Structures are given as C-alpha cells and as structure tokens.
C-alpha cells in the first residue's frame, strides 16, 4: 500500500503524520493520564510506606533562586535525580544514611524540569540541608577553595550579591526535602 | 530505480539553466560561517574542562551559558541551515522544476540569520528558557516556527508543481522532516510551557523533542542528502528502492516512541521506560536498511573514494551512522545504561551522530553543491582532502577518548567508596585529549570555510573556464 505514496504527495503526508502521531500521542498525552503520580504532589504520613513528608510550594525567594539556577545553566553539569541504582542512593545519602530514590511526585512544582542529562558535577537531588549558606557562599566564590580538583566555574556575581546568593541557597536547600529522609533531622538551613 | 536515476541525470543536464539557486547560496554560505564561529565556542568549552579558570569569572563565558550556545549554534546555525540549503538544491532538481519562490527563500534565509544572532545574544545573556535543546527564549522560538513554515511552503509548493510524478526517496525524507519537525518543535518549545506542565510531565515532552530533534529532524534531513549525494557523487544508481521504503516508513513509525530512554532508572513510570527500550532496539531496522542500501550502492565503486572528497565524507558518515545507531539501542538496555548514562560517554555518542554522521553528510553536500551553483571548480581539492582527514582523525580522537573515559567514569560511580571528586580528577587526561582533538576538528572547519568561501568569491575569475558538472 505504501508504494502508492511514491507518486501521491497527499497520501504521503497522511501516512507520515499518521504513523508519527500513533507513537507521539501514546508516549506524551497518555502517560500522565495513566500515572497520576506525575501530577500529584508527594505527601505521606505513614512511615510504614516509606519516607514521610510533604511537597510544599516554592516561596517567592526560592523561585528567584530557581530562576538563577536556570539562568546559569546549572543543570548542564548537575543532574537532579537519585536513580534506582544502589550507588545513586549511597552517593545522594548523607553521613551513612542512604537517600530514598527520586519519584515523580517530588517534582510536581518544578516549572522547569532540572533532571539533567550529564553529571559533570555531583547530583543535587538531595543537596537540600547538606551544607550551610556560608559554605555555599565560599563555594560559589571559588569552588576549588573547598573542593580541590573541582572544575566548577566561580560565580562571583552571585557570591557578592546577597539577594541572589540568599535566593539561590534557599532554592538549593529545598532540593530533596519533600521527603524527610535523615533520621537525625540534621538539616542545615 | 536505475531508469529513474538515468532519466533524472539527463533531465538535470537539460534543465541546468532553470535553477538560479540564490537561496541555496545564502543558506550554505551562512551555515559554513556559523560552523566556524560556533566552533570557537566549542573549543572554549573543551578548554574549560582542562583549565577551569579559563574565561571563568565572566558571566557571559561560563560553561552554563556557552553550552546551550554551542548546542543551538551547531544544531540550528550550522547543521539545520546547511540541510535546508541542500534541500533548496535537491528538491527542485528531483522535481524537474524551479524552486517555487526564490524571493521567499531569500526572505527565509534573512529571517534565519536574525534568529541565529538573537540566539547568541539571548543565550549569552542568560535568557535561556531552561529546557535542553529548546533553550531559545520563546520570542526567538516563534521566529523559528515562522521560518520553518516559510521553508515548508516553498518545498511543498515545489513538490506540488513537479514534472516527475514519482518522488525519489530524498524528497520523502525532506517532506517528512518538514512535517515531523513542525510537531516535534512545537512540542518541545511550546507544549512544555502549557499550564500544569511541570516536573516529569515536562521532562517527558522535553525528551520527546530532544530525541526527535536528532531522530526526526537531523536524521531524515541528513539521510535525504546522503540518498541524493551518494548516487550523484559516485554516478551510480541507488541499490534498492524497496529497501529505502523499508527504512523510511520504519523510521516514521519507530522513532517517536523512544523519548523516555533519556530517563532510564530515573523518576518516570517503569512501563514507559520499558516501551522506550523496546522501540529503541527496533531502531536498528531503519538504520540497517539505510546503511545496507548505501554500502550496496557503492559495490564496485569503492575506488572512487580515492579522489572524491564528497564520497569520503559520505561513506565515513555512513560508518559513523551505523556505529552511533548501534550505541543508541545498546545504551537503552538497563544494564548498559546503568554504566554509561550521564557520563562523558554520552557527549561522545552525541558528537558521533551530529558531527560524525550528519555534519559529514552536510559537508559532503556543500563540497558537491557550492562549485556547481557558482559554476566553477572547487578552490582546492588538496585542502578539501586535508579538511576531511582533520575531521576524521580529530573526530575519532574525541569520540574514543570520551567513550573510554565515560565508561571508566561510570564504573567508578558504581563503586560508591570512590569519592565523586576523584572521578572528576581521573577524567582530566581524557578532557585534554578531547581538547587537542577539538583543535584538529576546528582546523578542519577553518579549511572547509576557507575552501568554500574561496570557491564562492573566486567564481568571478573562473567563469571563463568550462563549468565542471
């Protein structure tokens, strides 16, 4: 049948778009209708079902920090997903505690997805609460002062701008905090 | 098929004079220029991995802003513009008629230049939209849509007025490119911004776009060029029409399902991951059909590679296509993905597709087309040959360094007793090799630019000589 499309342009257009739309619609429109966790914010108060906690909306300051994260292209070097790999849960963990894997319902408020495709620097999906604001300020001023061997660029225009620094750190401290996963509750502010 | 090609050759000679090719000239010369300009950005990025302080504290030149400029500049400024320029050359010839409107074509080229300049300014200024490959801010993305509609109208109107009823495979691929791109681009740049499109939902649309920017824009546009220029440059009929249909229609069906393989093991529904794996494996069908067709066309003709730069680019591009599209399905296997995903292996793979395959096809087309549309001969075959070897050796150096380094990196990540920073430091030799390979590739670009511009600018003096066609 398809050989008729050799000489009939309209038939060609119909067939090319038809085949494309089968897969196109089934993989983009159907999944969020079938898997509700894509659109429902995380909330769990039953410790037997896994980590407890609740995803809260971003504050205005956190949103400004989020926009700085986008502006500077941070996601090109930092992923934000603790994958279902044992090594990921250990690397995202803290002080010997393993981190829970990332689930779709933790990202419902993210108006720009930041999952990332490349891990030139470490994953940030559970960075929230690991380091203090002073640590982040020093690190943005020159990452190599704190982490010798790092290839992250310095961001002096953020480190020296209290508004931007506070906003960006506030955003970073939200990462992974929907789930309360550290038993000692020893999160930095 | 053989008869069709012969008919078209005769027709092409008889109708040589009907084509003015102004649009082709505008698009191709612009594309070659952007290739060199964005090549500088690529080198700066490669240098930053080795010397992180290099241009390190100026916001416009930080990695996070230069990387979207590199990606968008190469994809849209160089490769897509070159593919569009070649389409404006190929389609009128396969249809036996003039391009529907040269004026519309030139207007499209002017708009395209406005887009690329706006992209440079906005991306360096940090106005990126924050979606990979769809980084251009919305107003610029709107201009891309307008330019694409103008391109589509011109090509489809040319096809509608064609003299030969039967359409050659390159024409299908270009029509497919125009149709699919329209929807893929709208999905990635606009559907992702609809209210409520957040988190995983937005990422799923983003990966549908990112994957199909390569799979349904650059693949069909590049294959259209290869399907046209391999038989043309070797003066040999295409091996099999039927096989080219298998390749085309399986590509049309299979590619769009695979977006979620960018999030294997990640926070996206397991069943969607499995679907994307199954369809990723099925990608081998269109790829092997196309590669077999190209190789079989060259049967008995391989000696022509000795003195034909276009064929050198086309056939090494074909081999890279086979390799990169074997890697792709293999990466989507969960066990392999657990090692290579998010590592430096991935840019090695991506560069083999976009540089090694589709840029090679586009350069073959540019080397073939530019002397003909300026009715002259190539400025220097020797320099063209040099550019090929610089691209090939530089490219292989970069790809293999990143694969080996990325695989090693992945093994280290899977051993959590190794601190993350040690896995960064371990890769520095790899990045140094990548930088020097980059210098070779960039030298190839400079020679390519010089040769093409000299051919175009020198065409005035050469007009007295008989045109080589």
Interface residues (C-beta under 8 A of the other chain):
Chain A: X2 X3 X5 X6 X7 X9 X12 X13 X15 X16 X17 X19 X20 X22 X23 X24 X26 X27 X28 X31 X32 X34 X35 X37 X38 X39 X70 X71 X72 X73 X74 X75 X76 X77 X79 X81 X83 X84 X85 X86 X87 X88 X90 X91 X101 X102 X103 X104 X106 X107 X108 X109 X110 X111 X112 X113 X114 X115 X116 X117 X118 X119 X120 X121 X122 X144 X147 X148 X149 X150 X151 X152 X153 X154 X155 X156 X157
Chain B: X48 X49 X52 X56 X57 X59 X62 X63 X64 X65 X67 X68 X126 X127 X128 X129 X130 X131 X132 X156 X159 X160 X165 X166 X167 X172 X175 X176 X179 X180 X183 X187 X191 X196 X198 X199 X200 X201 X202 X203 X204 X205 X206 X208 X216 X245 X249 X252 X253 X254 X255 X256 X257 X259 X260 X262 X263 X265 X266 X267 X268 X269 X272 X275 X276 X279 X338 X342 X343 X346 X347 X413 X414 X415 X416 X420 X421 X422 X424 X425
